[in-house]
Amino acid sequence: MVDYRQEIAEIILPATAGFSADEIKGMVEAPADRNMGDYAFPCFKLAKTMRKAPNAIAKEIAEKIAPGDIIAKVENVNAYVNIFLNRGHFMKNVVGEVLSQRERYGRSDMGKGKRVIVEYSAPNIAKPFHIGHIRSTVIGHSIYKIYDFMGYETVRINHLGDYGTQFGKMICAYRRWGNREDVENEPIKTLLSYYIKFHEESEQDPTLEDEARAVFTRLEQGDPEEVELWQWFRDESLKEFGRVYKMLGIEFDSYAGESFYSDKMGRMLDILKDKGLLVASEGAQIVELSDYGMPPALITKQDGSTLYITRDIAAAVYRKEHYDFYKNLYIVASQQNLHFQQWIKIIELMGYGWAKDCVHIPFGLVSLEDGTMSTRQGRVVFLEEVLTKAVEKTKEIIVEKGVNTDNIDETAKQVGIGAVVFNELANSRIKDYVFSWGKVLNFDGETGPYVQYSHARLASVMRNAGGAEAEQSLAIDSAGAGHITGDSAFELAKLIYKFPAAVADAAEKYEPSIVTRHIVDTAQAVNRFYHDEHVLVDDEAERSAKLALVYSAKTVLKNGLGLLCMDAPEKM
């Protein structure tokens, strides 16, 4: 596809002095107001080198640019050169590119030969899969989708929280107050009730905490009875988690959680010792990090048991040796910023140059309207409940409005779950937010259902034009492009053109909301075009050109929704 910034830079270059084409390209911008041109070139940076006022430079440049295939006209406004594209050329180029790429439009091979690990979701075994987990889960899965789309070999890892003192607490509670039948009937809710009871009872009897620590120590040492109970809790929990992942359409390549690295800690401790990094401190072992502006990192406790940070160090080394990653991405809440800064610095101090390739991608926290969530106090909103309610409400709306769909249940699932996912990915990932049933189940405005409906509307147009057969025969030439140069068609095509760049930007910034914003803008442009233009006209050349644009927009919406882990219904 033509790189219009590059082409404009090459055209402007002869009228400048002392600047490269890349520097000129970097100055070319897209005005927010389309009356100021499709592109604009500000001349402020040229003033010092060219020893002229920016306004005078802009006037000279504008006078030297003649209209041609790419540029229709040029206007000089103060210190700016405003450039208006030749719409026919642009439409033929953009629509032609989509028709040549088809469903691959927007994809890239920039990641070819590079492996990226994406760690996300990571719920704790035997604890609720609550609304707070949705952020890591869908942000991580979207980042995986984006990197896969960019041609990287991606590995999806669910680093389960399946180790630690909390399992000592759970085992203690089960032995004191639990029974097998209740756990098998409702694993998570039952185990959660045990966990809550443990903390209630331990306030009255602090020795329970010592008992739990002793149980975990035995578990870490491989005691058969403790391991058997732990494995059962893990298996039952995964069954419940699996239902939620299935609803979201999410799969993983590995469920290697913290426990997977339990036999790999000894080697890490040996390396830390050999490097002179381990320091004894009140019976425990730490790595001193004050020289790097951080508090010391606790590596082993007084009883010799390891911690989360020790297991993360072992996991990183294992992944580099096993996968030889290009990047190792961790989608984990911003609460863990210090934790990641510490262990990545420790990896670096251990002599691993690839420490710089381990990237923590933080996100904001979810709280409830009545305060923060607390597993210990049982104040959580189950994610499965949120997804189920969203599907139920969507089905009610479909029935009430008599929506045309071949499968009500399937459409309700696609739209309802899509609404929840889109709500998570609509804003910058770093923002905190308060969970509200009203907001999640509101389908009005700039929402997932709005984008899905826009796609379905375009799909309807293509069906009425002949469906798959019509799609396969689509083509665009210069004469046809002349029929789609109206304002709404042109603005839609500009968004189609920018889609690959939006995906690349989202990958670079680890920010799915860039894609979300782009497809909302595209959906709005789709509906303006649909309002302004009649597509299925009698004139064959005009009809064909407009259908080619419809197909191009439909492709962008479908691919964009796919990157957000959402379906694109054909009927809605």
C-alpha positions in Angstrom: 0.0 0.0 0.0 1.2 3.5 -0.7 2.7 5.3 2.3 1.2 8.7 1.9 3.4 10.4 4.5 6.4 9.1 2.7 5.1 10.2 -0.7 4.3 13.7 0.6 7.8 13.9 2.3 9.4 13.0 -1.1 7.4 15.7 -2.8 8.2 18.4 -0.2 11.9 17.5 0.2 13.3 19.4 -2.8 11.8 22.6 -1.4 13.6 22.2 1.9 17.3 22.5 2.9 19.3 20.4 5.4 16.6 17.9 6.1 16.3 14.2 5.2 13.2 12.6 3.8 12.7 10.7 7.1 12.9 14.0 9.1 10.3 15.6 6.8 8.1 12.5 7.0 8.2 12.8 10.8 6.9 16.4 10.6 3.9 15.5 8.4 0.8 15.3 10.5 -2.9 14.6 10.0 -5.1 17.6 11.1 -8.1 16.9 13.3 -10.1 19.3 11.1 -10.5 17.9 7.6 -11.0 21.4 6.3 -7.3 21.9 7.0 -6.3 19.1 4.6 -5.8 15.4 4.8 -2.2 16.0 5.8 -0.4 19.2 6.9 3.2 20.2 7.1 4.2 22.7 9.8 7.3 24.7 8.9 8.4 25.9 12.3 11.4 23.5 12.5 12.7 24.6 9.1 13.0 28.3 10.1 16.4 28.1 11.8 18.1 26.0 9.0 16.5 27.9 6.1 16.8 31.3 7.9 13.3 32.4 7.0 10.1 33.0 8.8 7.9 29.8 9.0 5.0 31.6 7.2 7.3 32.5 4.3 8.7 28.9 4.1 5.2 27.5 4.0 4.2 29.9 1.2 7.3 28.9 -0.9 6.7 25.2 -0.4 3.0 25.4 -1.3 3.8 27.3 -4.5 6.3 24.6 -5.6 3.9 21.6 -5.2 1.9 20.9 -8.3 -1.3 18.7 -8.2 -0.7 15.2 -9.5 -1.7 11.5 -8.9 -1.4 11.7 -5.2 -2.1 15.4 -4.3 -5.2 17.2 -5.6 -4.5 20.6 -4.2 -2.3 22.5 -1.7 -3.2 25.5 0.5 -0.9 27.7 2.5 -2.4 28.8 5.9 0.1 30.7 8.1 3.1 28.4 8.8 1.3 25.3 7.5 1.2 23.6 4.1 -2.2 21.9 3.9 -2.3 19.0 1.5 -5.5 17.5 0.1 -5.2 14.0 -1.4 -6.5 12.9 -4.8 -9.5 11.0 -3.6 -9.8 8.7 -6.6 -6.2 7.6 -6.3 -6.5 7.1 -2.5 -9.8 5.1 -2.7 -8.4 2.8 -5.5 -5.2 2.3 -3.5 -6.9 1.6 -0.1 -9.8 -0.5 -1.3 -7.5 -2.4 -3.7 -5.2 -3.3 -0.9 -8.0 -4.8 1.2 -9.3 -6.7 -1.8 -5.8 -8.1 -2.4 -5.3 -9.1 1.2 -8.9 -10.1 2.1 -9.2 -11.4 5.6 -5.4 -10.9 6.1 -5.8 -7.2 5.9 -3.9 -5.4 8.7 -1.6 -8.4 9.4 2.1 -8.1 9.3 5.2 -10.4 9.1 7.3 -8.0 11.3 7.4 -10.7 14.0 8.5 -13.5 11.8 11.0 -15.7 13.5 10.5 -14.1 16.9 8.8 -15.8 19.9 6.8 -13.8 22.4 5.5 -15.2 25.7 2.3 -13.6 27.1 1.5 -14.5 30.7 -2.0 -13.5 31.7 -5.1 -14.4 33.7 -3.3 -16.4 36.5 -6.2 -16.9 39.0 -5.5 -18.4 42.3 -6.4 -22.0 42.7 -9.3 -22.6 45.2 -10.3 -19.0 45.1 -13.0 -17.2 43.1 -12.5 -16.3 39.5 -13.9 -12.9 40.1 -14.4 -9.7 38.1 -11.0 -8.5 39.2 -9.4 -11.3 37.1 -11.1 -10.2 33.9 -8.6 -7.4 33.3 -5.5 -9.6 33.2 -7.5 -12.2 31.2 -8.9 -10.1 28.4 -6.1 -7.5 28.2 -3.6 -10.4 28.0 -5.6 -12.3 25.5 -6.0 -9.2 23.3 -2.2 -8.5 23.5 -1.6 -12.2 22.5 -4.0 -11.7 19.5 -2.3 -8.5 18.4 1.2 -10.1 18.5 0.0 -13.1 16.7 -1.6 -10.8 14.1 1.8 -9.1 13.7 3.4 -12.4 12.8 5.1 -13.3 16.1 5.1 -16.8 17.3 3.1 -16.4 20.5 3.0 -18.7 23.6 0.1 -18.2 26.0 0.9 -19.0 29.6 -1.5 -19.1 32.5 0.8 -18.8 35.5 -1.7 -20.2 38.0 -1.4 -19.2 41.7 -1.2 -22.8 42.8 1.4 -22.5 45.5 2.1 -20.7 48.7 1.0 -20.4 52.4 -2.7 -20.0 51.4 -2.8 -23.6 50.5 -1.6 -24.5 54.0 -4.6 -22.5 55.2 -7.0 -24.2 52.8 -5.8 -27.7 53.8 -6.1 -26.8 57.5 -9.6 -25.4 57.0 -10.7 -28.5 54.9 -9.5 -30.9 57.6 -11.2 -29.0 60.4 -14.5 -28.0 58.8 -14.8 -29.5 55.3 -16.1 -32.5 53.5 -15.4 -33.9 50.0 -19.0 -34.0 48.7 -19.4 -30.2 49.2 -16.2 -29.5 47.4 -17.1 -31.7 44.4 -20.5 -30.1 44.1 -19.3 -26.4 44.2 -15.5 -26.4 44.4 -14.7 -22.7 44.4 -17.6 -21.4 46.6 -17.0 -24.2 49.1 -13.3 -23.7 49.2 -13.8 -20.0 49.5 -16.1 -20.5 52.5 -13.3 -22.6 54.2 -10.8 -19.8 53.5 -13.1 -17.2 55.0 -13.7 -19.3 58.0 -10.0 -19.9 58.5 -9.4 -16.2 58.7 -12.3 -15.6 61.1 -11.1 -18.4 63.4 -7.5 -17.4 63.2 -8.4 -14.0 64.7 -9.5 -15.9 67.8 -6.8 -18.6 67.6 -3.5 -17.3 66.1 -1.9 -20.7 66.3 -3.9 -21.6 63.2 -1.5 -19.5 61.2 1.5 -21.5 62.5 -0.4 -24.7 61.7 -1.0 -23.5 58.1 2.7 -22.6 57.6 3.7 -26.0 58.8 1.3 -27.6 56.4 2.7 -25.6 53.5 6.3 -26.5 54.4 5.3 -30.2 54.3 3.6 -29.6 51.0 6.8 -28.0 49.6 8.8 -30.9 50.9 6.5 -33.3 48.9 4.5 -34.9 51.8 2.1 -37.3 49.9 -1.0 -36.4 52.0 -0.6 -32.7 51.5 0.3 -33.1 47.8 -2.8 -35.3 47.2 -5.2 -32.7 48.8 -3.4 -29.8 46.9 -3.7 -31.6 43.6 -7.4 -32.3 44.2 -8.1 -28.6 45.0 -6.2 -27.7 41.8 -8.0 -30.1 39.5 -11.5 -29.1 40.9 -10.6 -25.4 40.5 -9.5 -25.8 36.9 -12.8 -27.4 36.0 -14.6 -24.2 37.1 -12.0 -21.9 35.5 -12.4 -23.9 32.3 -16.1 -22.9 32.1 -15.2 -19.2 32.2 -12.4 -19.6 29.7 -14.8 -21.4 27.3 -17.3 -18.6 27.6 -14.6 -16.1 26.7 -13.2 -18.3 23.9 -9.8 -18.3 25.6 -7.3 -21.2 25.5 -3.7 -21.4 26.8 -0.6 -23.2 25.6 0.6 -23.8 29.2 -1.0 -23.9 32.7 2.4 -24.1 34.3 1.8 -22.2 37.6 4.0 -21.5 40.6 4.1 -25.1 41.6 5.8 -26.1 38.3 8.9 -24.3 39.5 9.1 -25.8 43.0 11.9 -28.2 42.0 13.8 -25.5 40.1 14.4 -23.1 43.1 17.5 -24.8 44.4 19.4 -24.0 41.2 18.3 -20.4 41.4 19.5 -20.1 45.1 22.8 -21.6 44.1 23.3 -19.0 41.3 22.3 -16.2 43.7 24.9 -17.5 46.2 27.6 -17.9 43.6 27.0 -14.3 42.4 27.3 -13.1 46.0 23.8 -11.7 45.9 22.2 -13.6 48.9 22.5 -11.9 52.2 21.4 -13.5 55.6 18.9 -11.3 57.4 17.3 -12.5 60.7 17.3 -16.1 59.6 15.9 -15.3 56.2 17.8 -14.6 52.9 17.4 -11.4 50.9 18.9 -9.6 47.9 19.9 -6.1 48.8 18.6 -3.6 46.2 19.1 -0.2 48.0 21.7 0.8 45.4 18.9 0.7 42.8 16.4 2.7 44.9 14.4 -0.4 46.0 13.9 -2.2 49.3 15.5 -5.6 49.8 13.9 -8.6 48.2 13.0 -11.5 50.5 14.1 -14.7 48.7 13.6 -17.3 51.4 11.8 -17.1 54.8 13.2 -18.1 58.1 11.9 -21.7 57.7 13.6 -22.0 54.3 10.4 -21.8 52.3 10.5 -19.8 49.0 8.3 -16.9 48.0 6.5 -15.6 44.9 9.6 -13.7 43.8 11.8 -16.8 44.0 9.4 -18.7 41.8 9.2 -15.8 39.3 13.0 -15.8 38.9 13.0 -19.6 38.3 10.1 -19.2 35.8 11.9 -16.5 33.8 15.1 -18.6 33.5 13.1 -21.7 32.6 11.2 -19.8 29.9 14.4 -18.3 28.3 16.0 -21.8 28.3 12.9 -23.6 27.1 11.3 -21.1 24.7 14.2 -18.7 23.9 11.8 -15.8 23.8 12.2 -12.4 22.0 10.0 -10.9 24.7 8.5 -12.2 27.9 5.4 -10.2 28.7 3.6 -10.2 32.1 0.1 -8.8 32.2 -0.2 -8.2 36.0 -1.9 -5.4 38.0 -0.1 -2.2 38.8 -0.1 -3.2 42.5 2.8 -5.5 41.6 5.1 -2.8 40.1 7.7 -3.0 42.8 7.7 -6.8 42.7 8.5 -6.8 39.0 11.1 -4.1 39.3 12.8 -6.1 42.0 13.0 -9.5 40.3 13.8 -8.2 36.9 16.8 -6.3 38.5 17.8 -9.5 40.3 17.7 -11.4 36.9 20.0 -8.7 35.5 22.3 -9.0 38.5 22.5 -12.7 38.0 24.1 -12.0 34.7 21.2 -12.6 32.3 21.4 -10.0 29.6 17.9 -10.9 28.5 16.4 -9.3 31.6 15.6 -6.3 29.5 13.3 -8.5 27.4 11.0 -9.3 30.4 8.3 -6.6 30.4 5.7 -6.0 33.1 2.5 -4.6 31.5 0.5 -3.1 34.4 -3.2 -2.3 34.5 -5.5 -0.5 36.8 -7.5 -2.1 39.5 -11.2 -3.0 39.7 -13.1 -2.1 42.9 -16.8 -2.5 43.8 -19.2 0.3 44.4 -19.1 -0.5 48.1 -15.3 -0.7 48.3 -12.4 -2.9 47.4 -12.9 -6.6 46.8 -11.8 -9.0 49.5 -11.5 -12.7 49.1 -10.9 -13.2 52.8 -14.2 -11.4 53.6 -16.1 -13.0 50.7 -16.8 -9.6 49.0 -16.4 -10.5 45.4 -18.4 -10.6 42.1 -17.9 -13.9 40.3 -16.9 -13.4 36.7 -19.0 -16.3 35.5 -22.1 -14.6 37.0 -21.3 -11.4 35.2 -20.9 -13.1 31.8 -24.1 -15.2 32.4 -26.1 -12.1 33.3 -24.8 -10.2 30.2 -25.9 -13.1 27.9 -29.3 -13.3 29.6 -30.0 -9.6 29.2 -28.9 -9.7 25.5 -31.3 -12.5 24.9 -34.1 -10.5 26.4 -33.3 -7.6 24.1 -33.1 -9.8 21.0 -36.5 -11.4 21.7 -38.0 -8.0 22.7 -36.8 -6.3 19.5 -37.4 -9.2 17.2 -33.8 -9.2 16.0 -33.1 -11.1 12.8 -30.8 -14.0 13.7 -30.4 -17.6 12.8 -29.5 -18.6 16.4 -30.8 -16.5 19.3 -28.7 -18.2 21.9 -25.4 -18.0 19.9 -26.0 -14.3 19.1 -26.9 -13.5 22.7 -23.6 -15.1 23.8 -21.5 -13.3 21.1 -23.1 -9.9 21.9 -23.5 -10.2 25.7 -20.0 -11.5 26.4 -18.6 -9.1 23.8 -20.2 -6.2 25.7 -18.4 -7.2 28.9 -15.0 -7.7 27.1 -15.3 -4.4 25.2 -16.1 -2.6 28.4 -12.7 -3.8 29.7 -10.8 -2.8 26.6 -12.4 0.5 25.8 -10.2 2.6 28.1 -6.5 2.8 28.7 -5.5 -0.4 30.6 -3.8 1.6 33.4 -7.0 3.3 34.6 -8.6 2.1 37.7 -12.4 1.7 37.6 -15.4 0.8 39.7 -17.4 -2.2 38.6 -21.0 -1.4 38.0 -23.7 -3.8 36.8 -25.5 -0.8 35.2 -22.4 0.1 33.1 -21.5 -3.4 32.1 -25.0 -4.2 31.0 -25.5 -0.9 29.2 -25.4 -1.5 25.4 -26.1 2.1 24.3 -23.4 4.4 22.9 -19.8 3.5 22.0 -20.0 -0.1 23.0 -19.1 -3.5 21.7 -22.7 -4.3 20.6 -22.6 -1.0 18.6 -19.5 -2.1 16.7 -20.9 -5.6 16.2 -24.2 -4.2 14.9 -22.3 -2.0 12.4 -20.5 -5.2 11.2 -23.8 -7.0 10.9 -25.3 -4.1 8.9 -22.5 -4.4 6.4 -22.9 -8.2 6.3 -26.5 -7.6 5.4 -25.6 -5.4 2.5 -23.2 -8.0 1.2 -25.9 -10.7 1.5 -28.4 -8.6 -0.4 -25.7 -8.1 -3.1 -25.2 -11.8 -3.6 -23.2 -12.9 -0.5 -19.9 -14.8 -0.7 -20.1 -15.0 -4.5 -20.4 -11.3 -4.8 -17.5 -10.8 -2.3 -15.2 -13.0 -4.4 -15.9 -11.0 -7.6 -15.2 -7.6 -6.1 -12.7 -5.4 -7.8 -11.8 -1.7 -8.0 -10.3 0.4 -10.8 -9.8 4.1 -11.4 -13.2 4.6 -13.0 -14.9 2.8 -10.1 -13.0 4.7 -7.5 -14.5 7.9 -8.9 -17.9 6.8 -7.5 -16.8 6.6 -3.9 -15.1 10.0 -3.4 -17.9 11.6 -1.3 -17.0 12.9 2.1 -18.4 10.0 4.1 -16.9 7.4 1.9 -13.5 9.1 1.9 -13.5 9.5 5.7 -14.4 5.8 6.1 -11.6 4.9 3.7 -9.1 6.9 5.7 -9.9 4.8 8.8 -9.6 1.6 6.8 -6.2 2.8 5.6 -5.0 3.6 9.2 -6.1 0.2 10.6 -2.7 -1.6 10.1 -0.9 1.4 11.8 -3.4 1.3 14.7 -2.6 -2.4 15.3 1.1 -1.8 15.1 0.8 1.1 17.6 -1.3 -1.1 19.9 1.5 -3.8 19.8 4.3 -1.3 20.5 2.4 0.3 23.5 0.8 -3.0 24.7 -2.5 -1.1 24.6 -5.6 -2.9 23.1 -7.7 0.3 23.7 -6.0 1.8 20.6 -7.7 -0.9 18.5 -10.9 -0.4 20.4 -11.0 3.3 19.7 -10.1 2.7 16.1 -13.0 0.3 15.4 -15.5 2.5 17.2 -14.4 5.4 14.9 -14.7 3.1 12.0 -18.2 1.9 13.0 -19.3 5.5 13.3 -17.9 6.3 9.9 -19.7 3.1 8.5 -23.0 4.4 9.8 -22.5 7.9 8.3 -21.7 6.3 5.0 -24.7 4.1 5.2 -26.9 7.1 5.9 -25.4 9.3 3.2 -25.0 6.8 0.3 -27.3 4.2 -1.3 -25.1 1.2 -2.0 -27.2 -1.2 -4.2 -27.7 1.2 -7.0 -28.6 0.3 -10.6 -25.3 1.6 -12.1 -23.0 -1.5 -12.1 -19.7 0.4 -11.8 -21.0 2.6 -8.9 -22.6 -0.4 -7.2 -19.4 -2.5 -7.5 -17.2 0.3 -6.1 -19.5 0.9 -3.2 -19.7 -2.8 -2.4 -15.9 -3.0 -2.5 -15.8 -0.2 0.1 -18.5 -2.0 2.2 -16.5 -5.2 2.1 -13.3 -3.3 3.1 -15.0 -1.7 6.1 -16.5 -5.0 7.1 -13.1 -6.7 7.0 -11.6 -4.0 9.3 -14.4 -4.3 11.8 -14.2 -8.1 11.9 -10.4 -8.2 12.2 -10.6 -5.4 14.9 -13.2 -7.3 16.9 -11.1 -10.4 16.6 -8.1 -8.7 18.1 -10.3 -7.7 21.1 -11.3 -11.4 21.6 -14.9 -10.7 20.2 -17.0 -12.3 17.6 -18.4 -10.4 14.6 -22.1 -11.6 14.1 -23.3 -11.7 10.5 -26.9 -11.1 11.7 -28.0 -9.0 14.6 
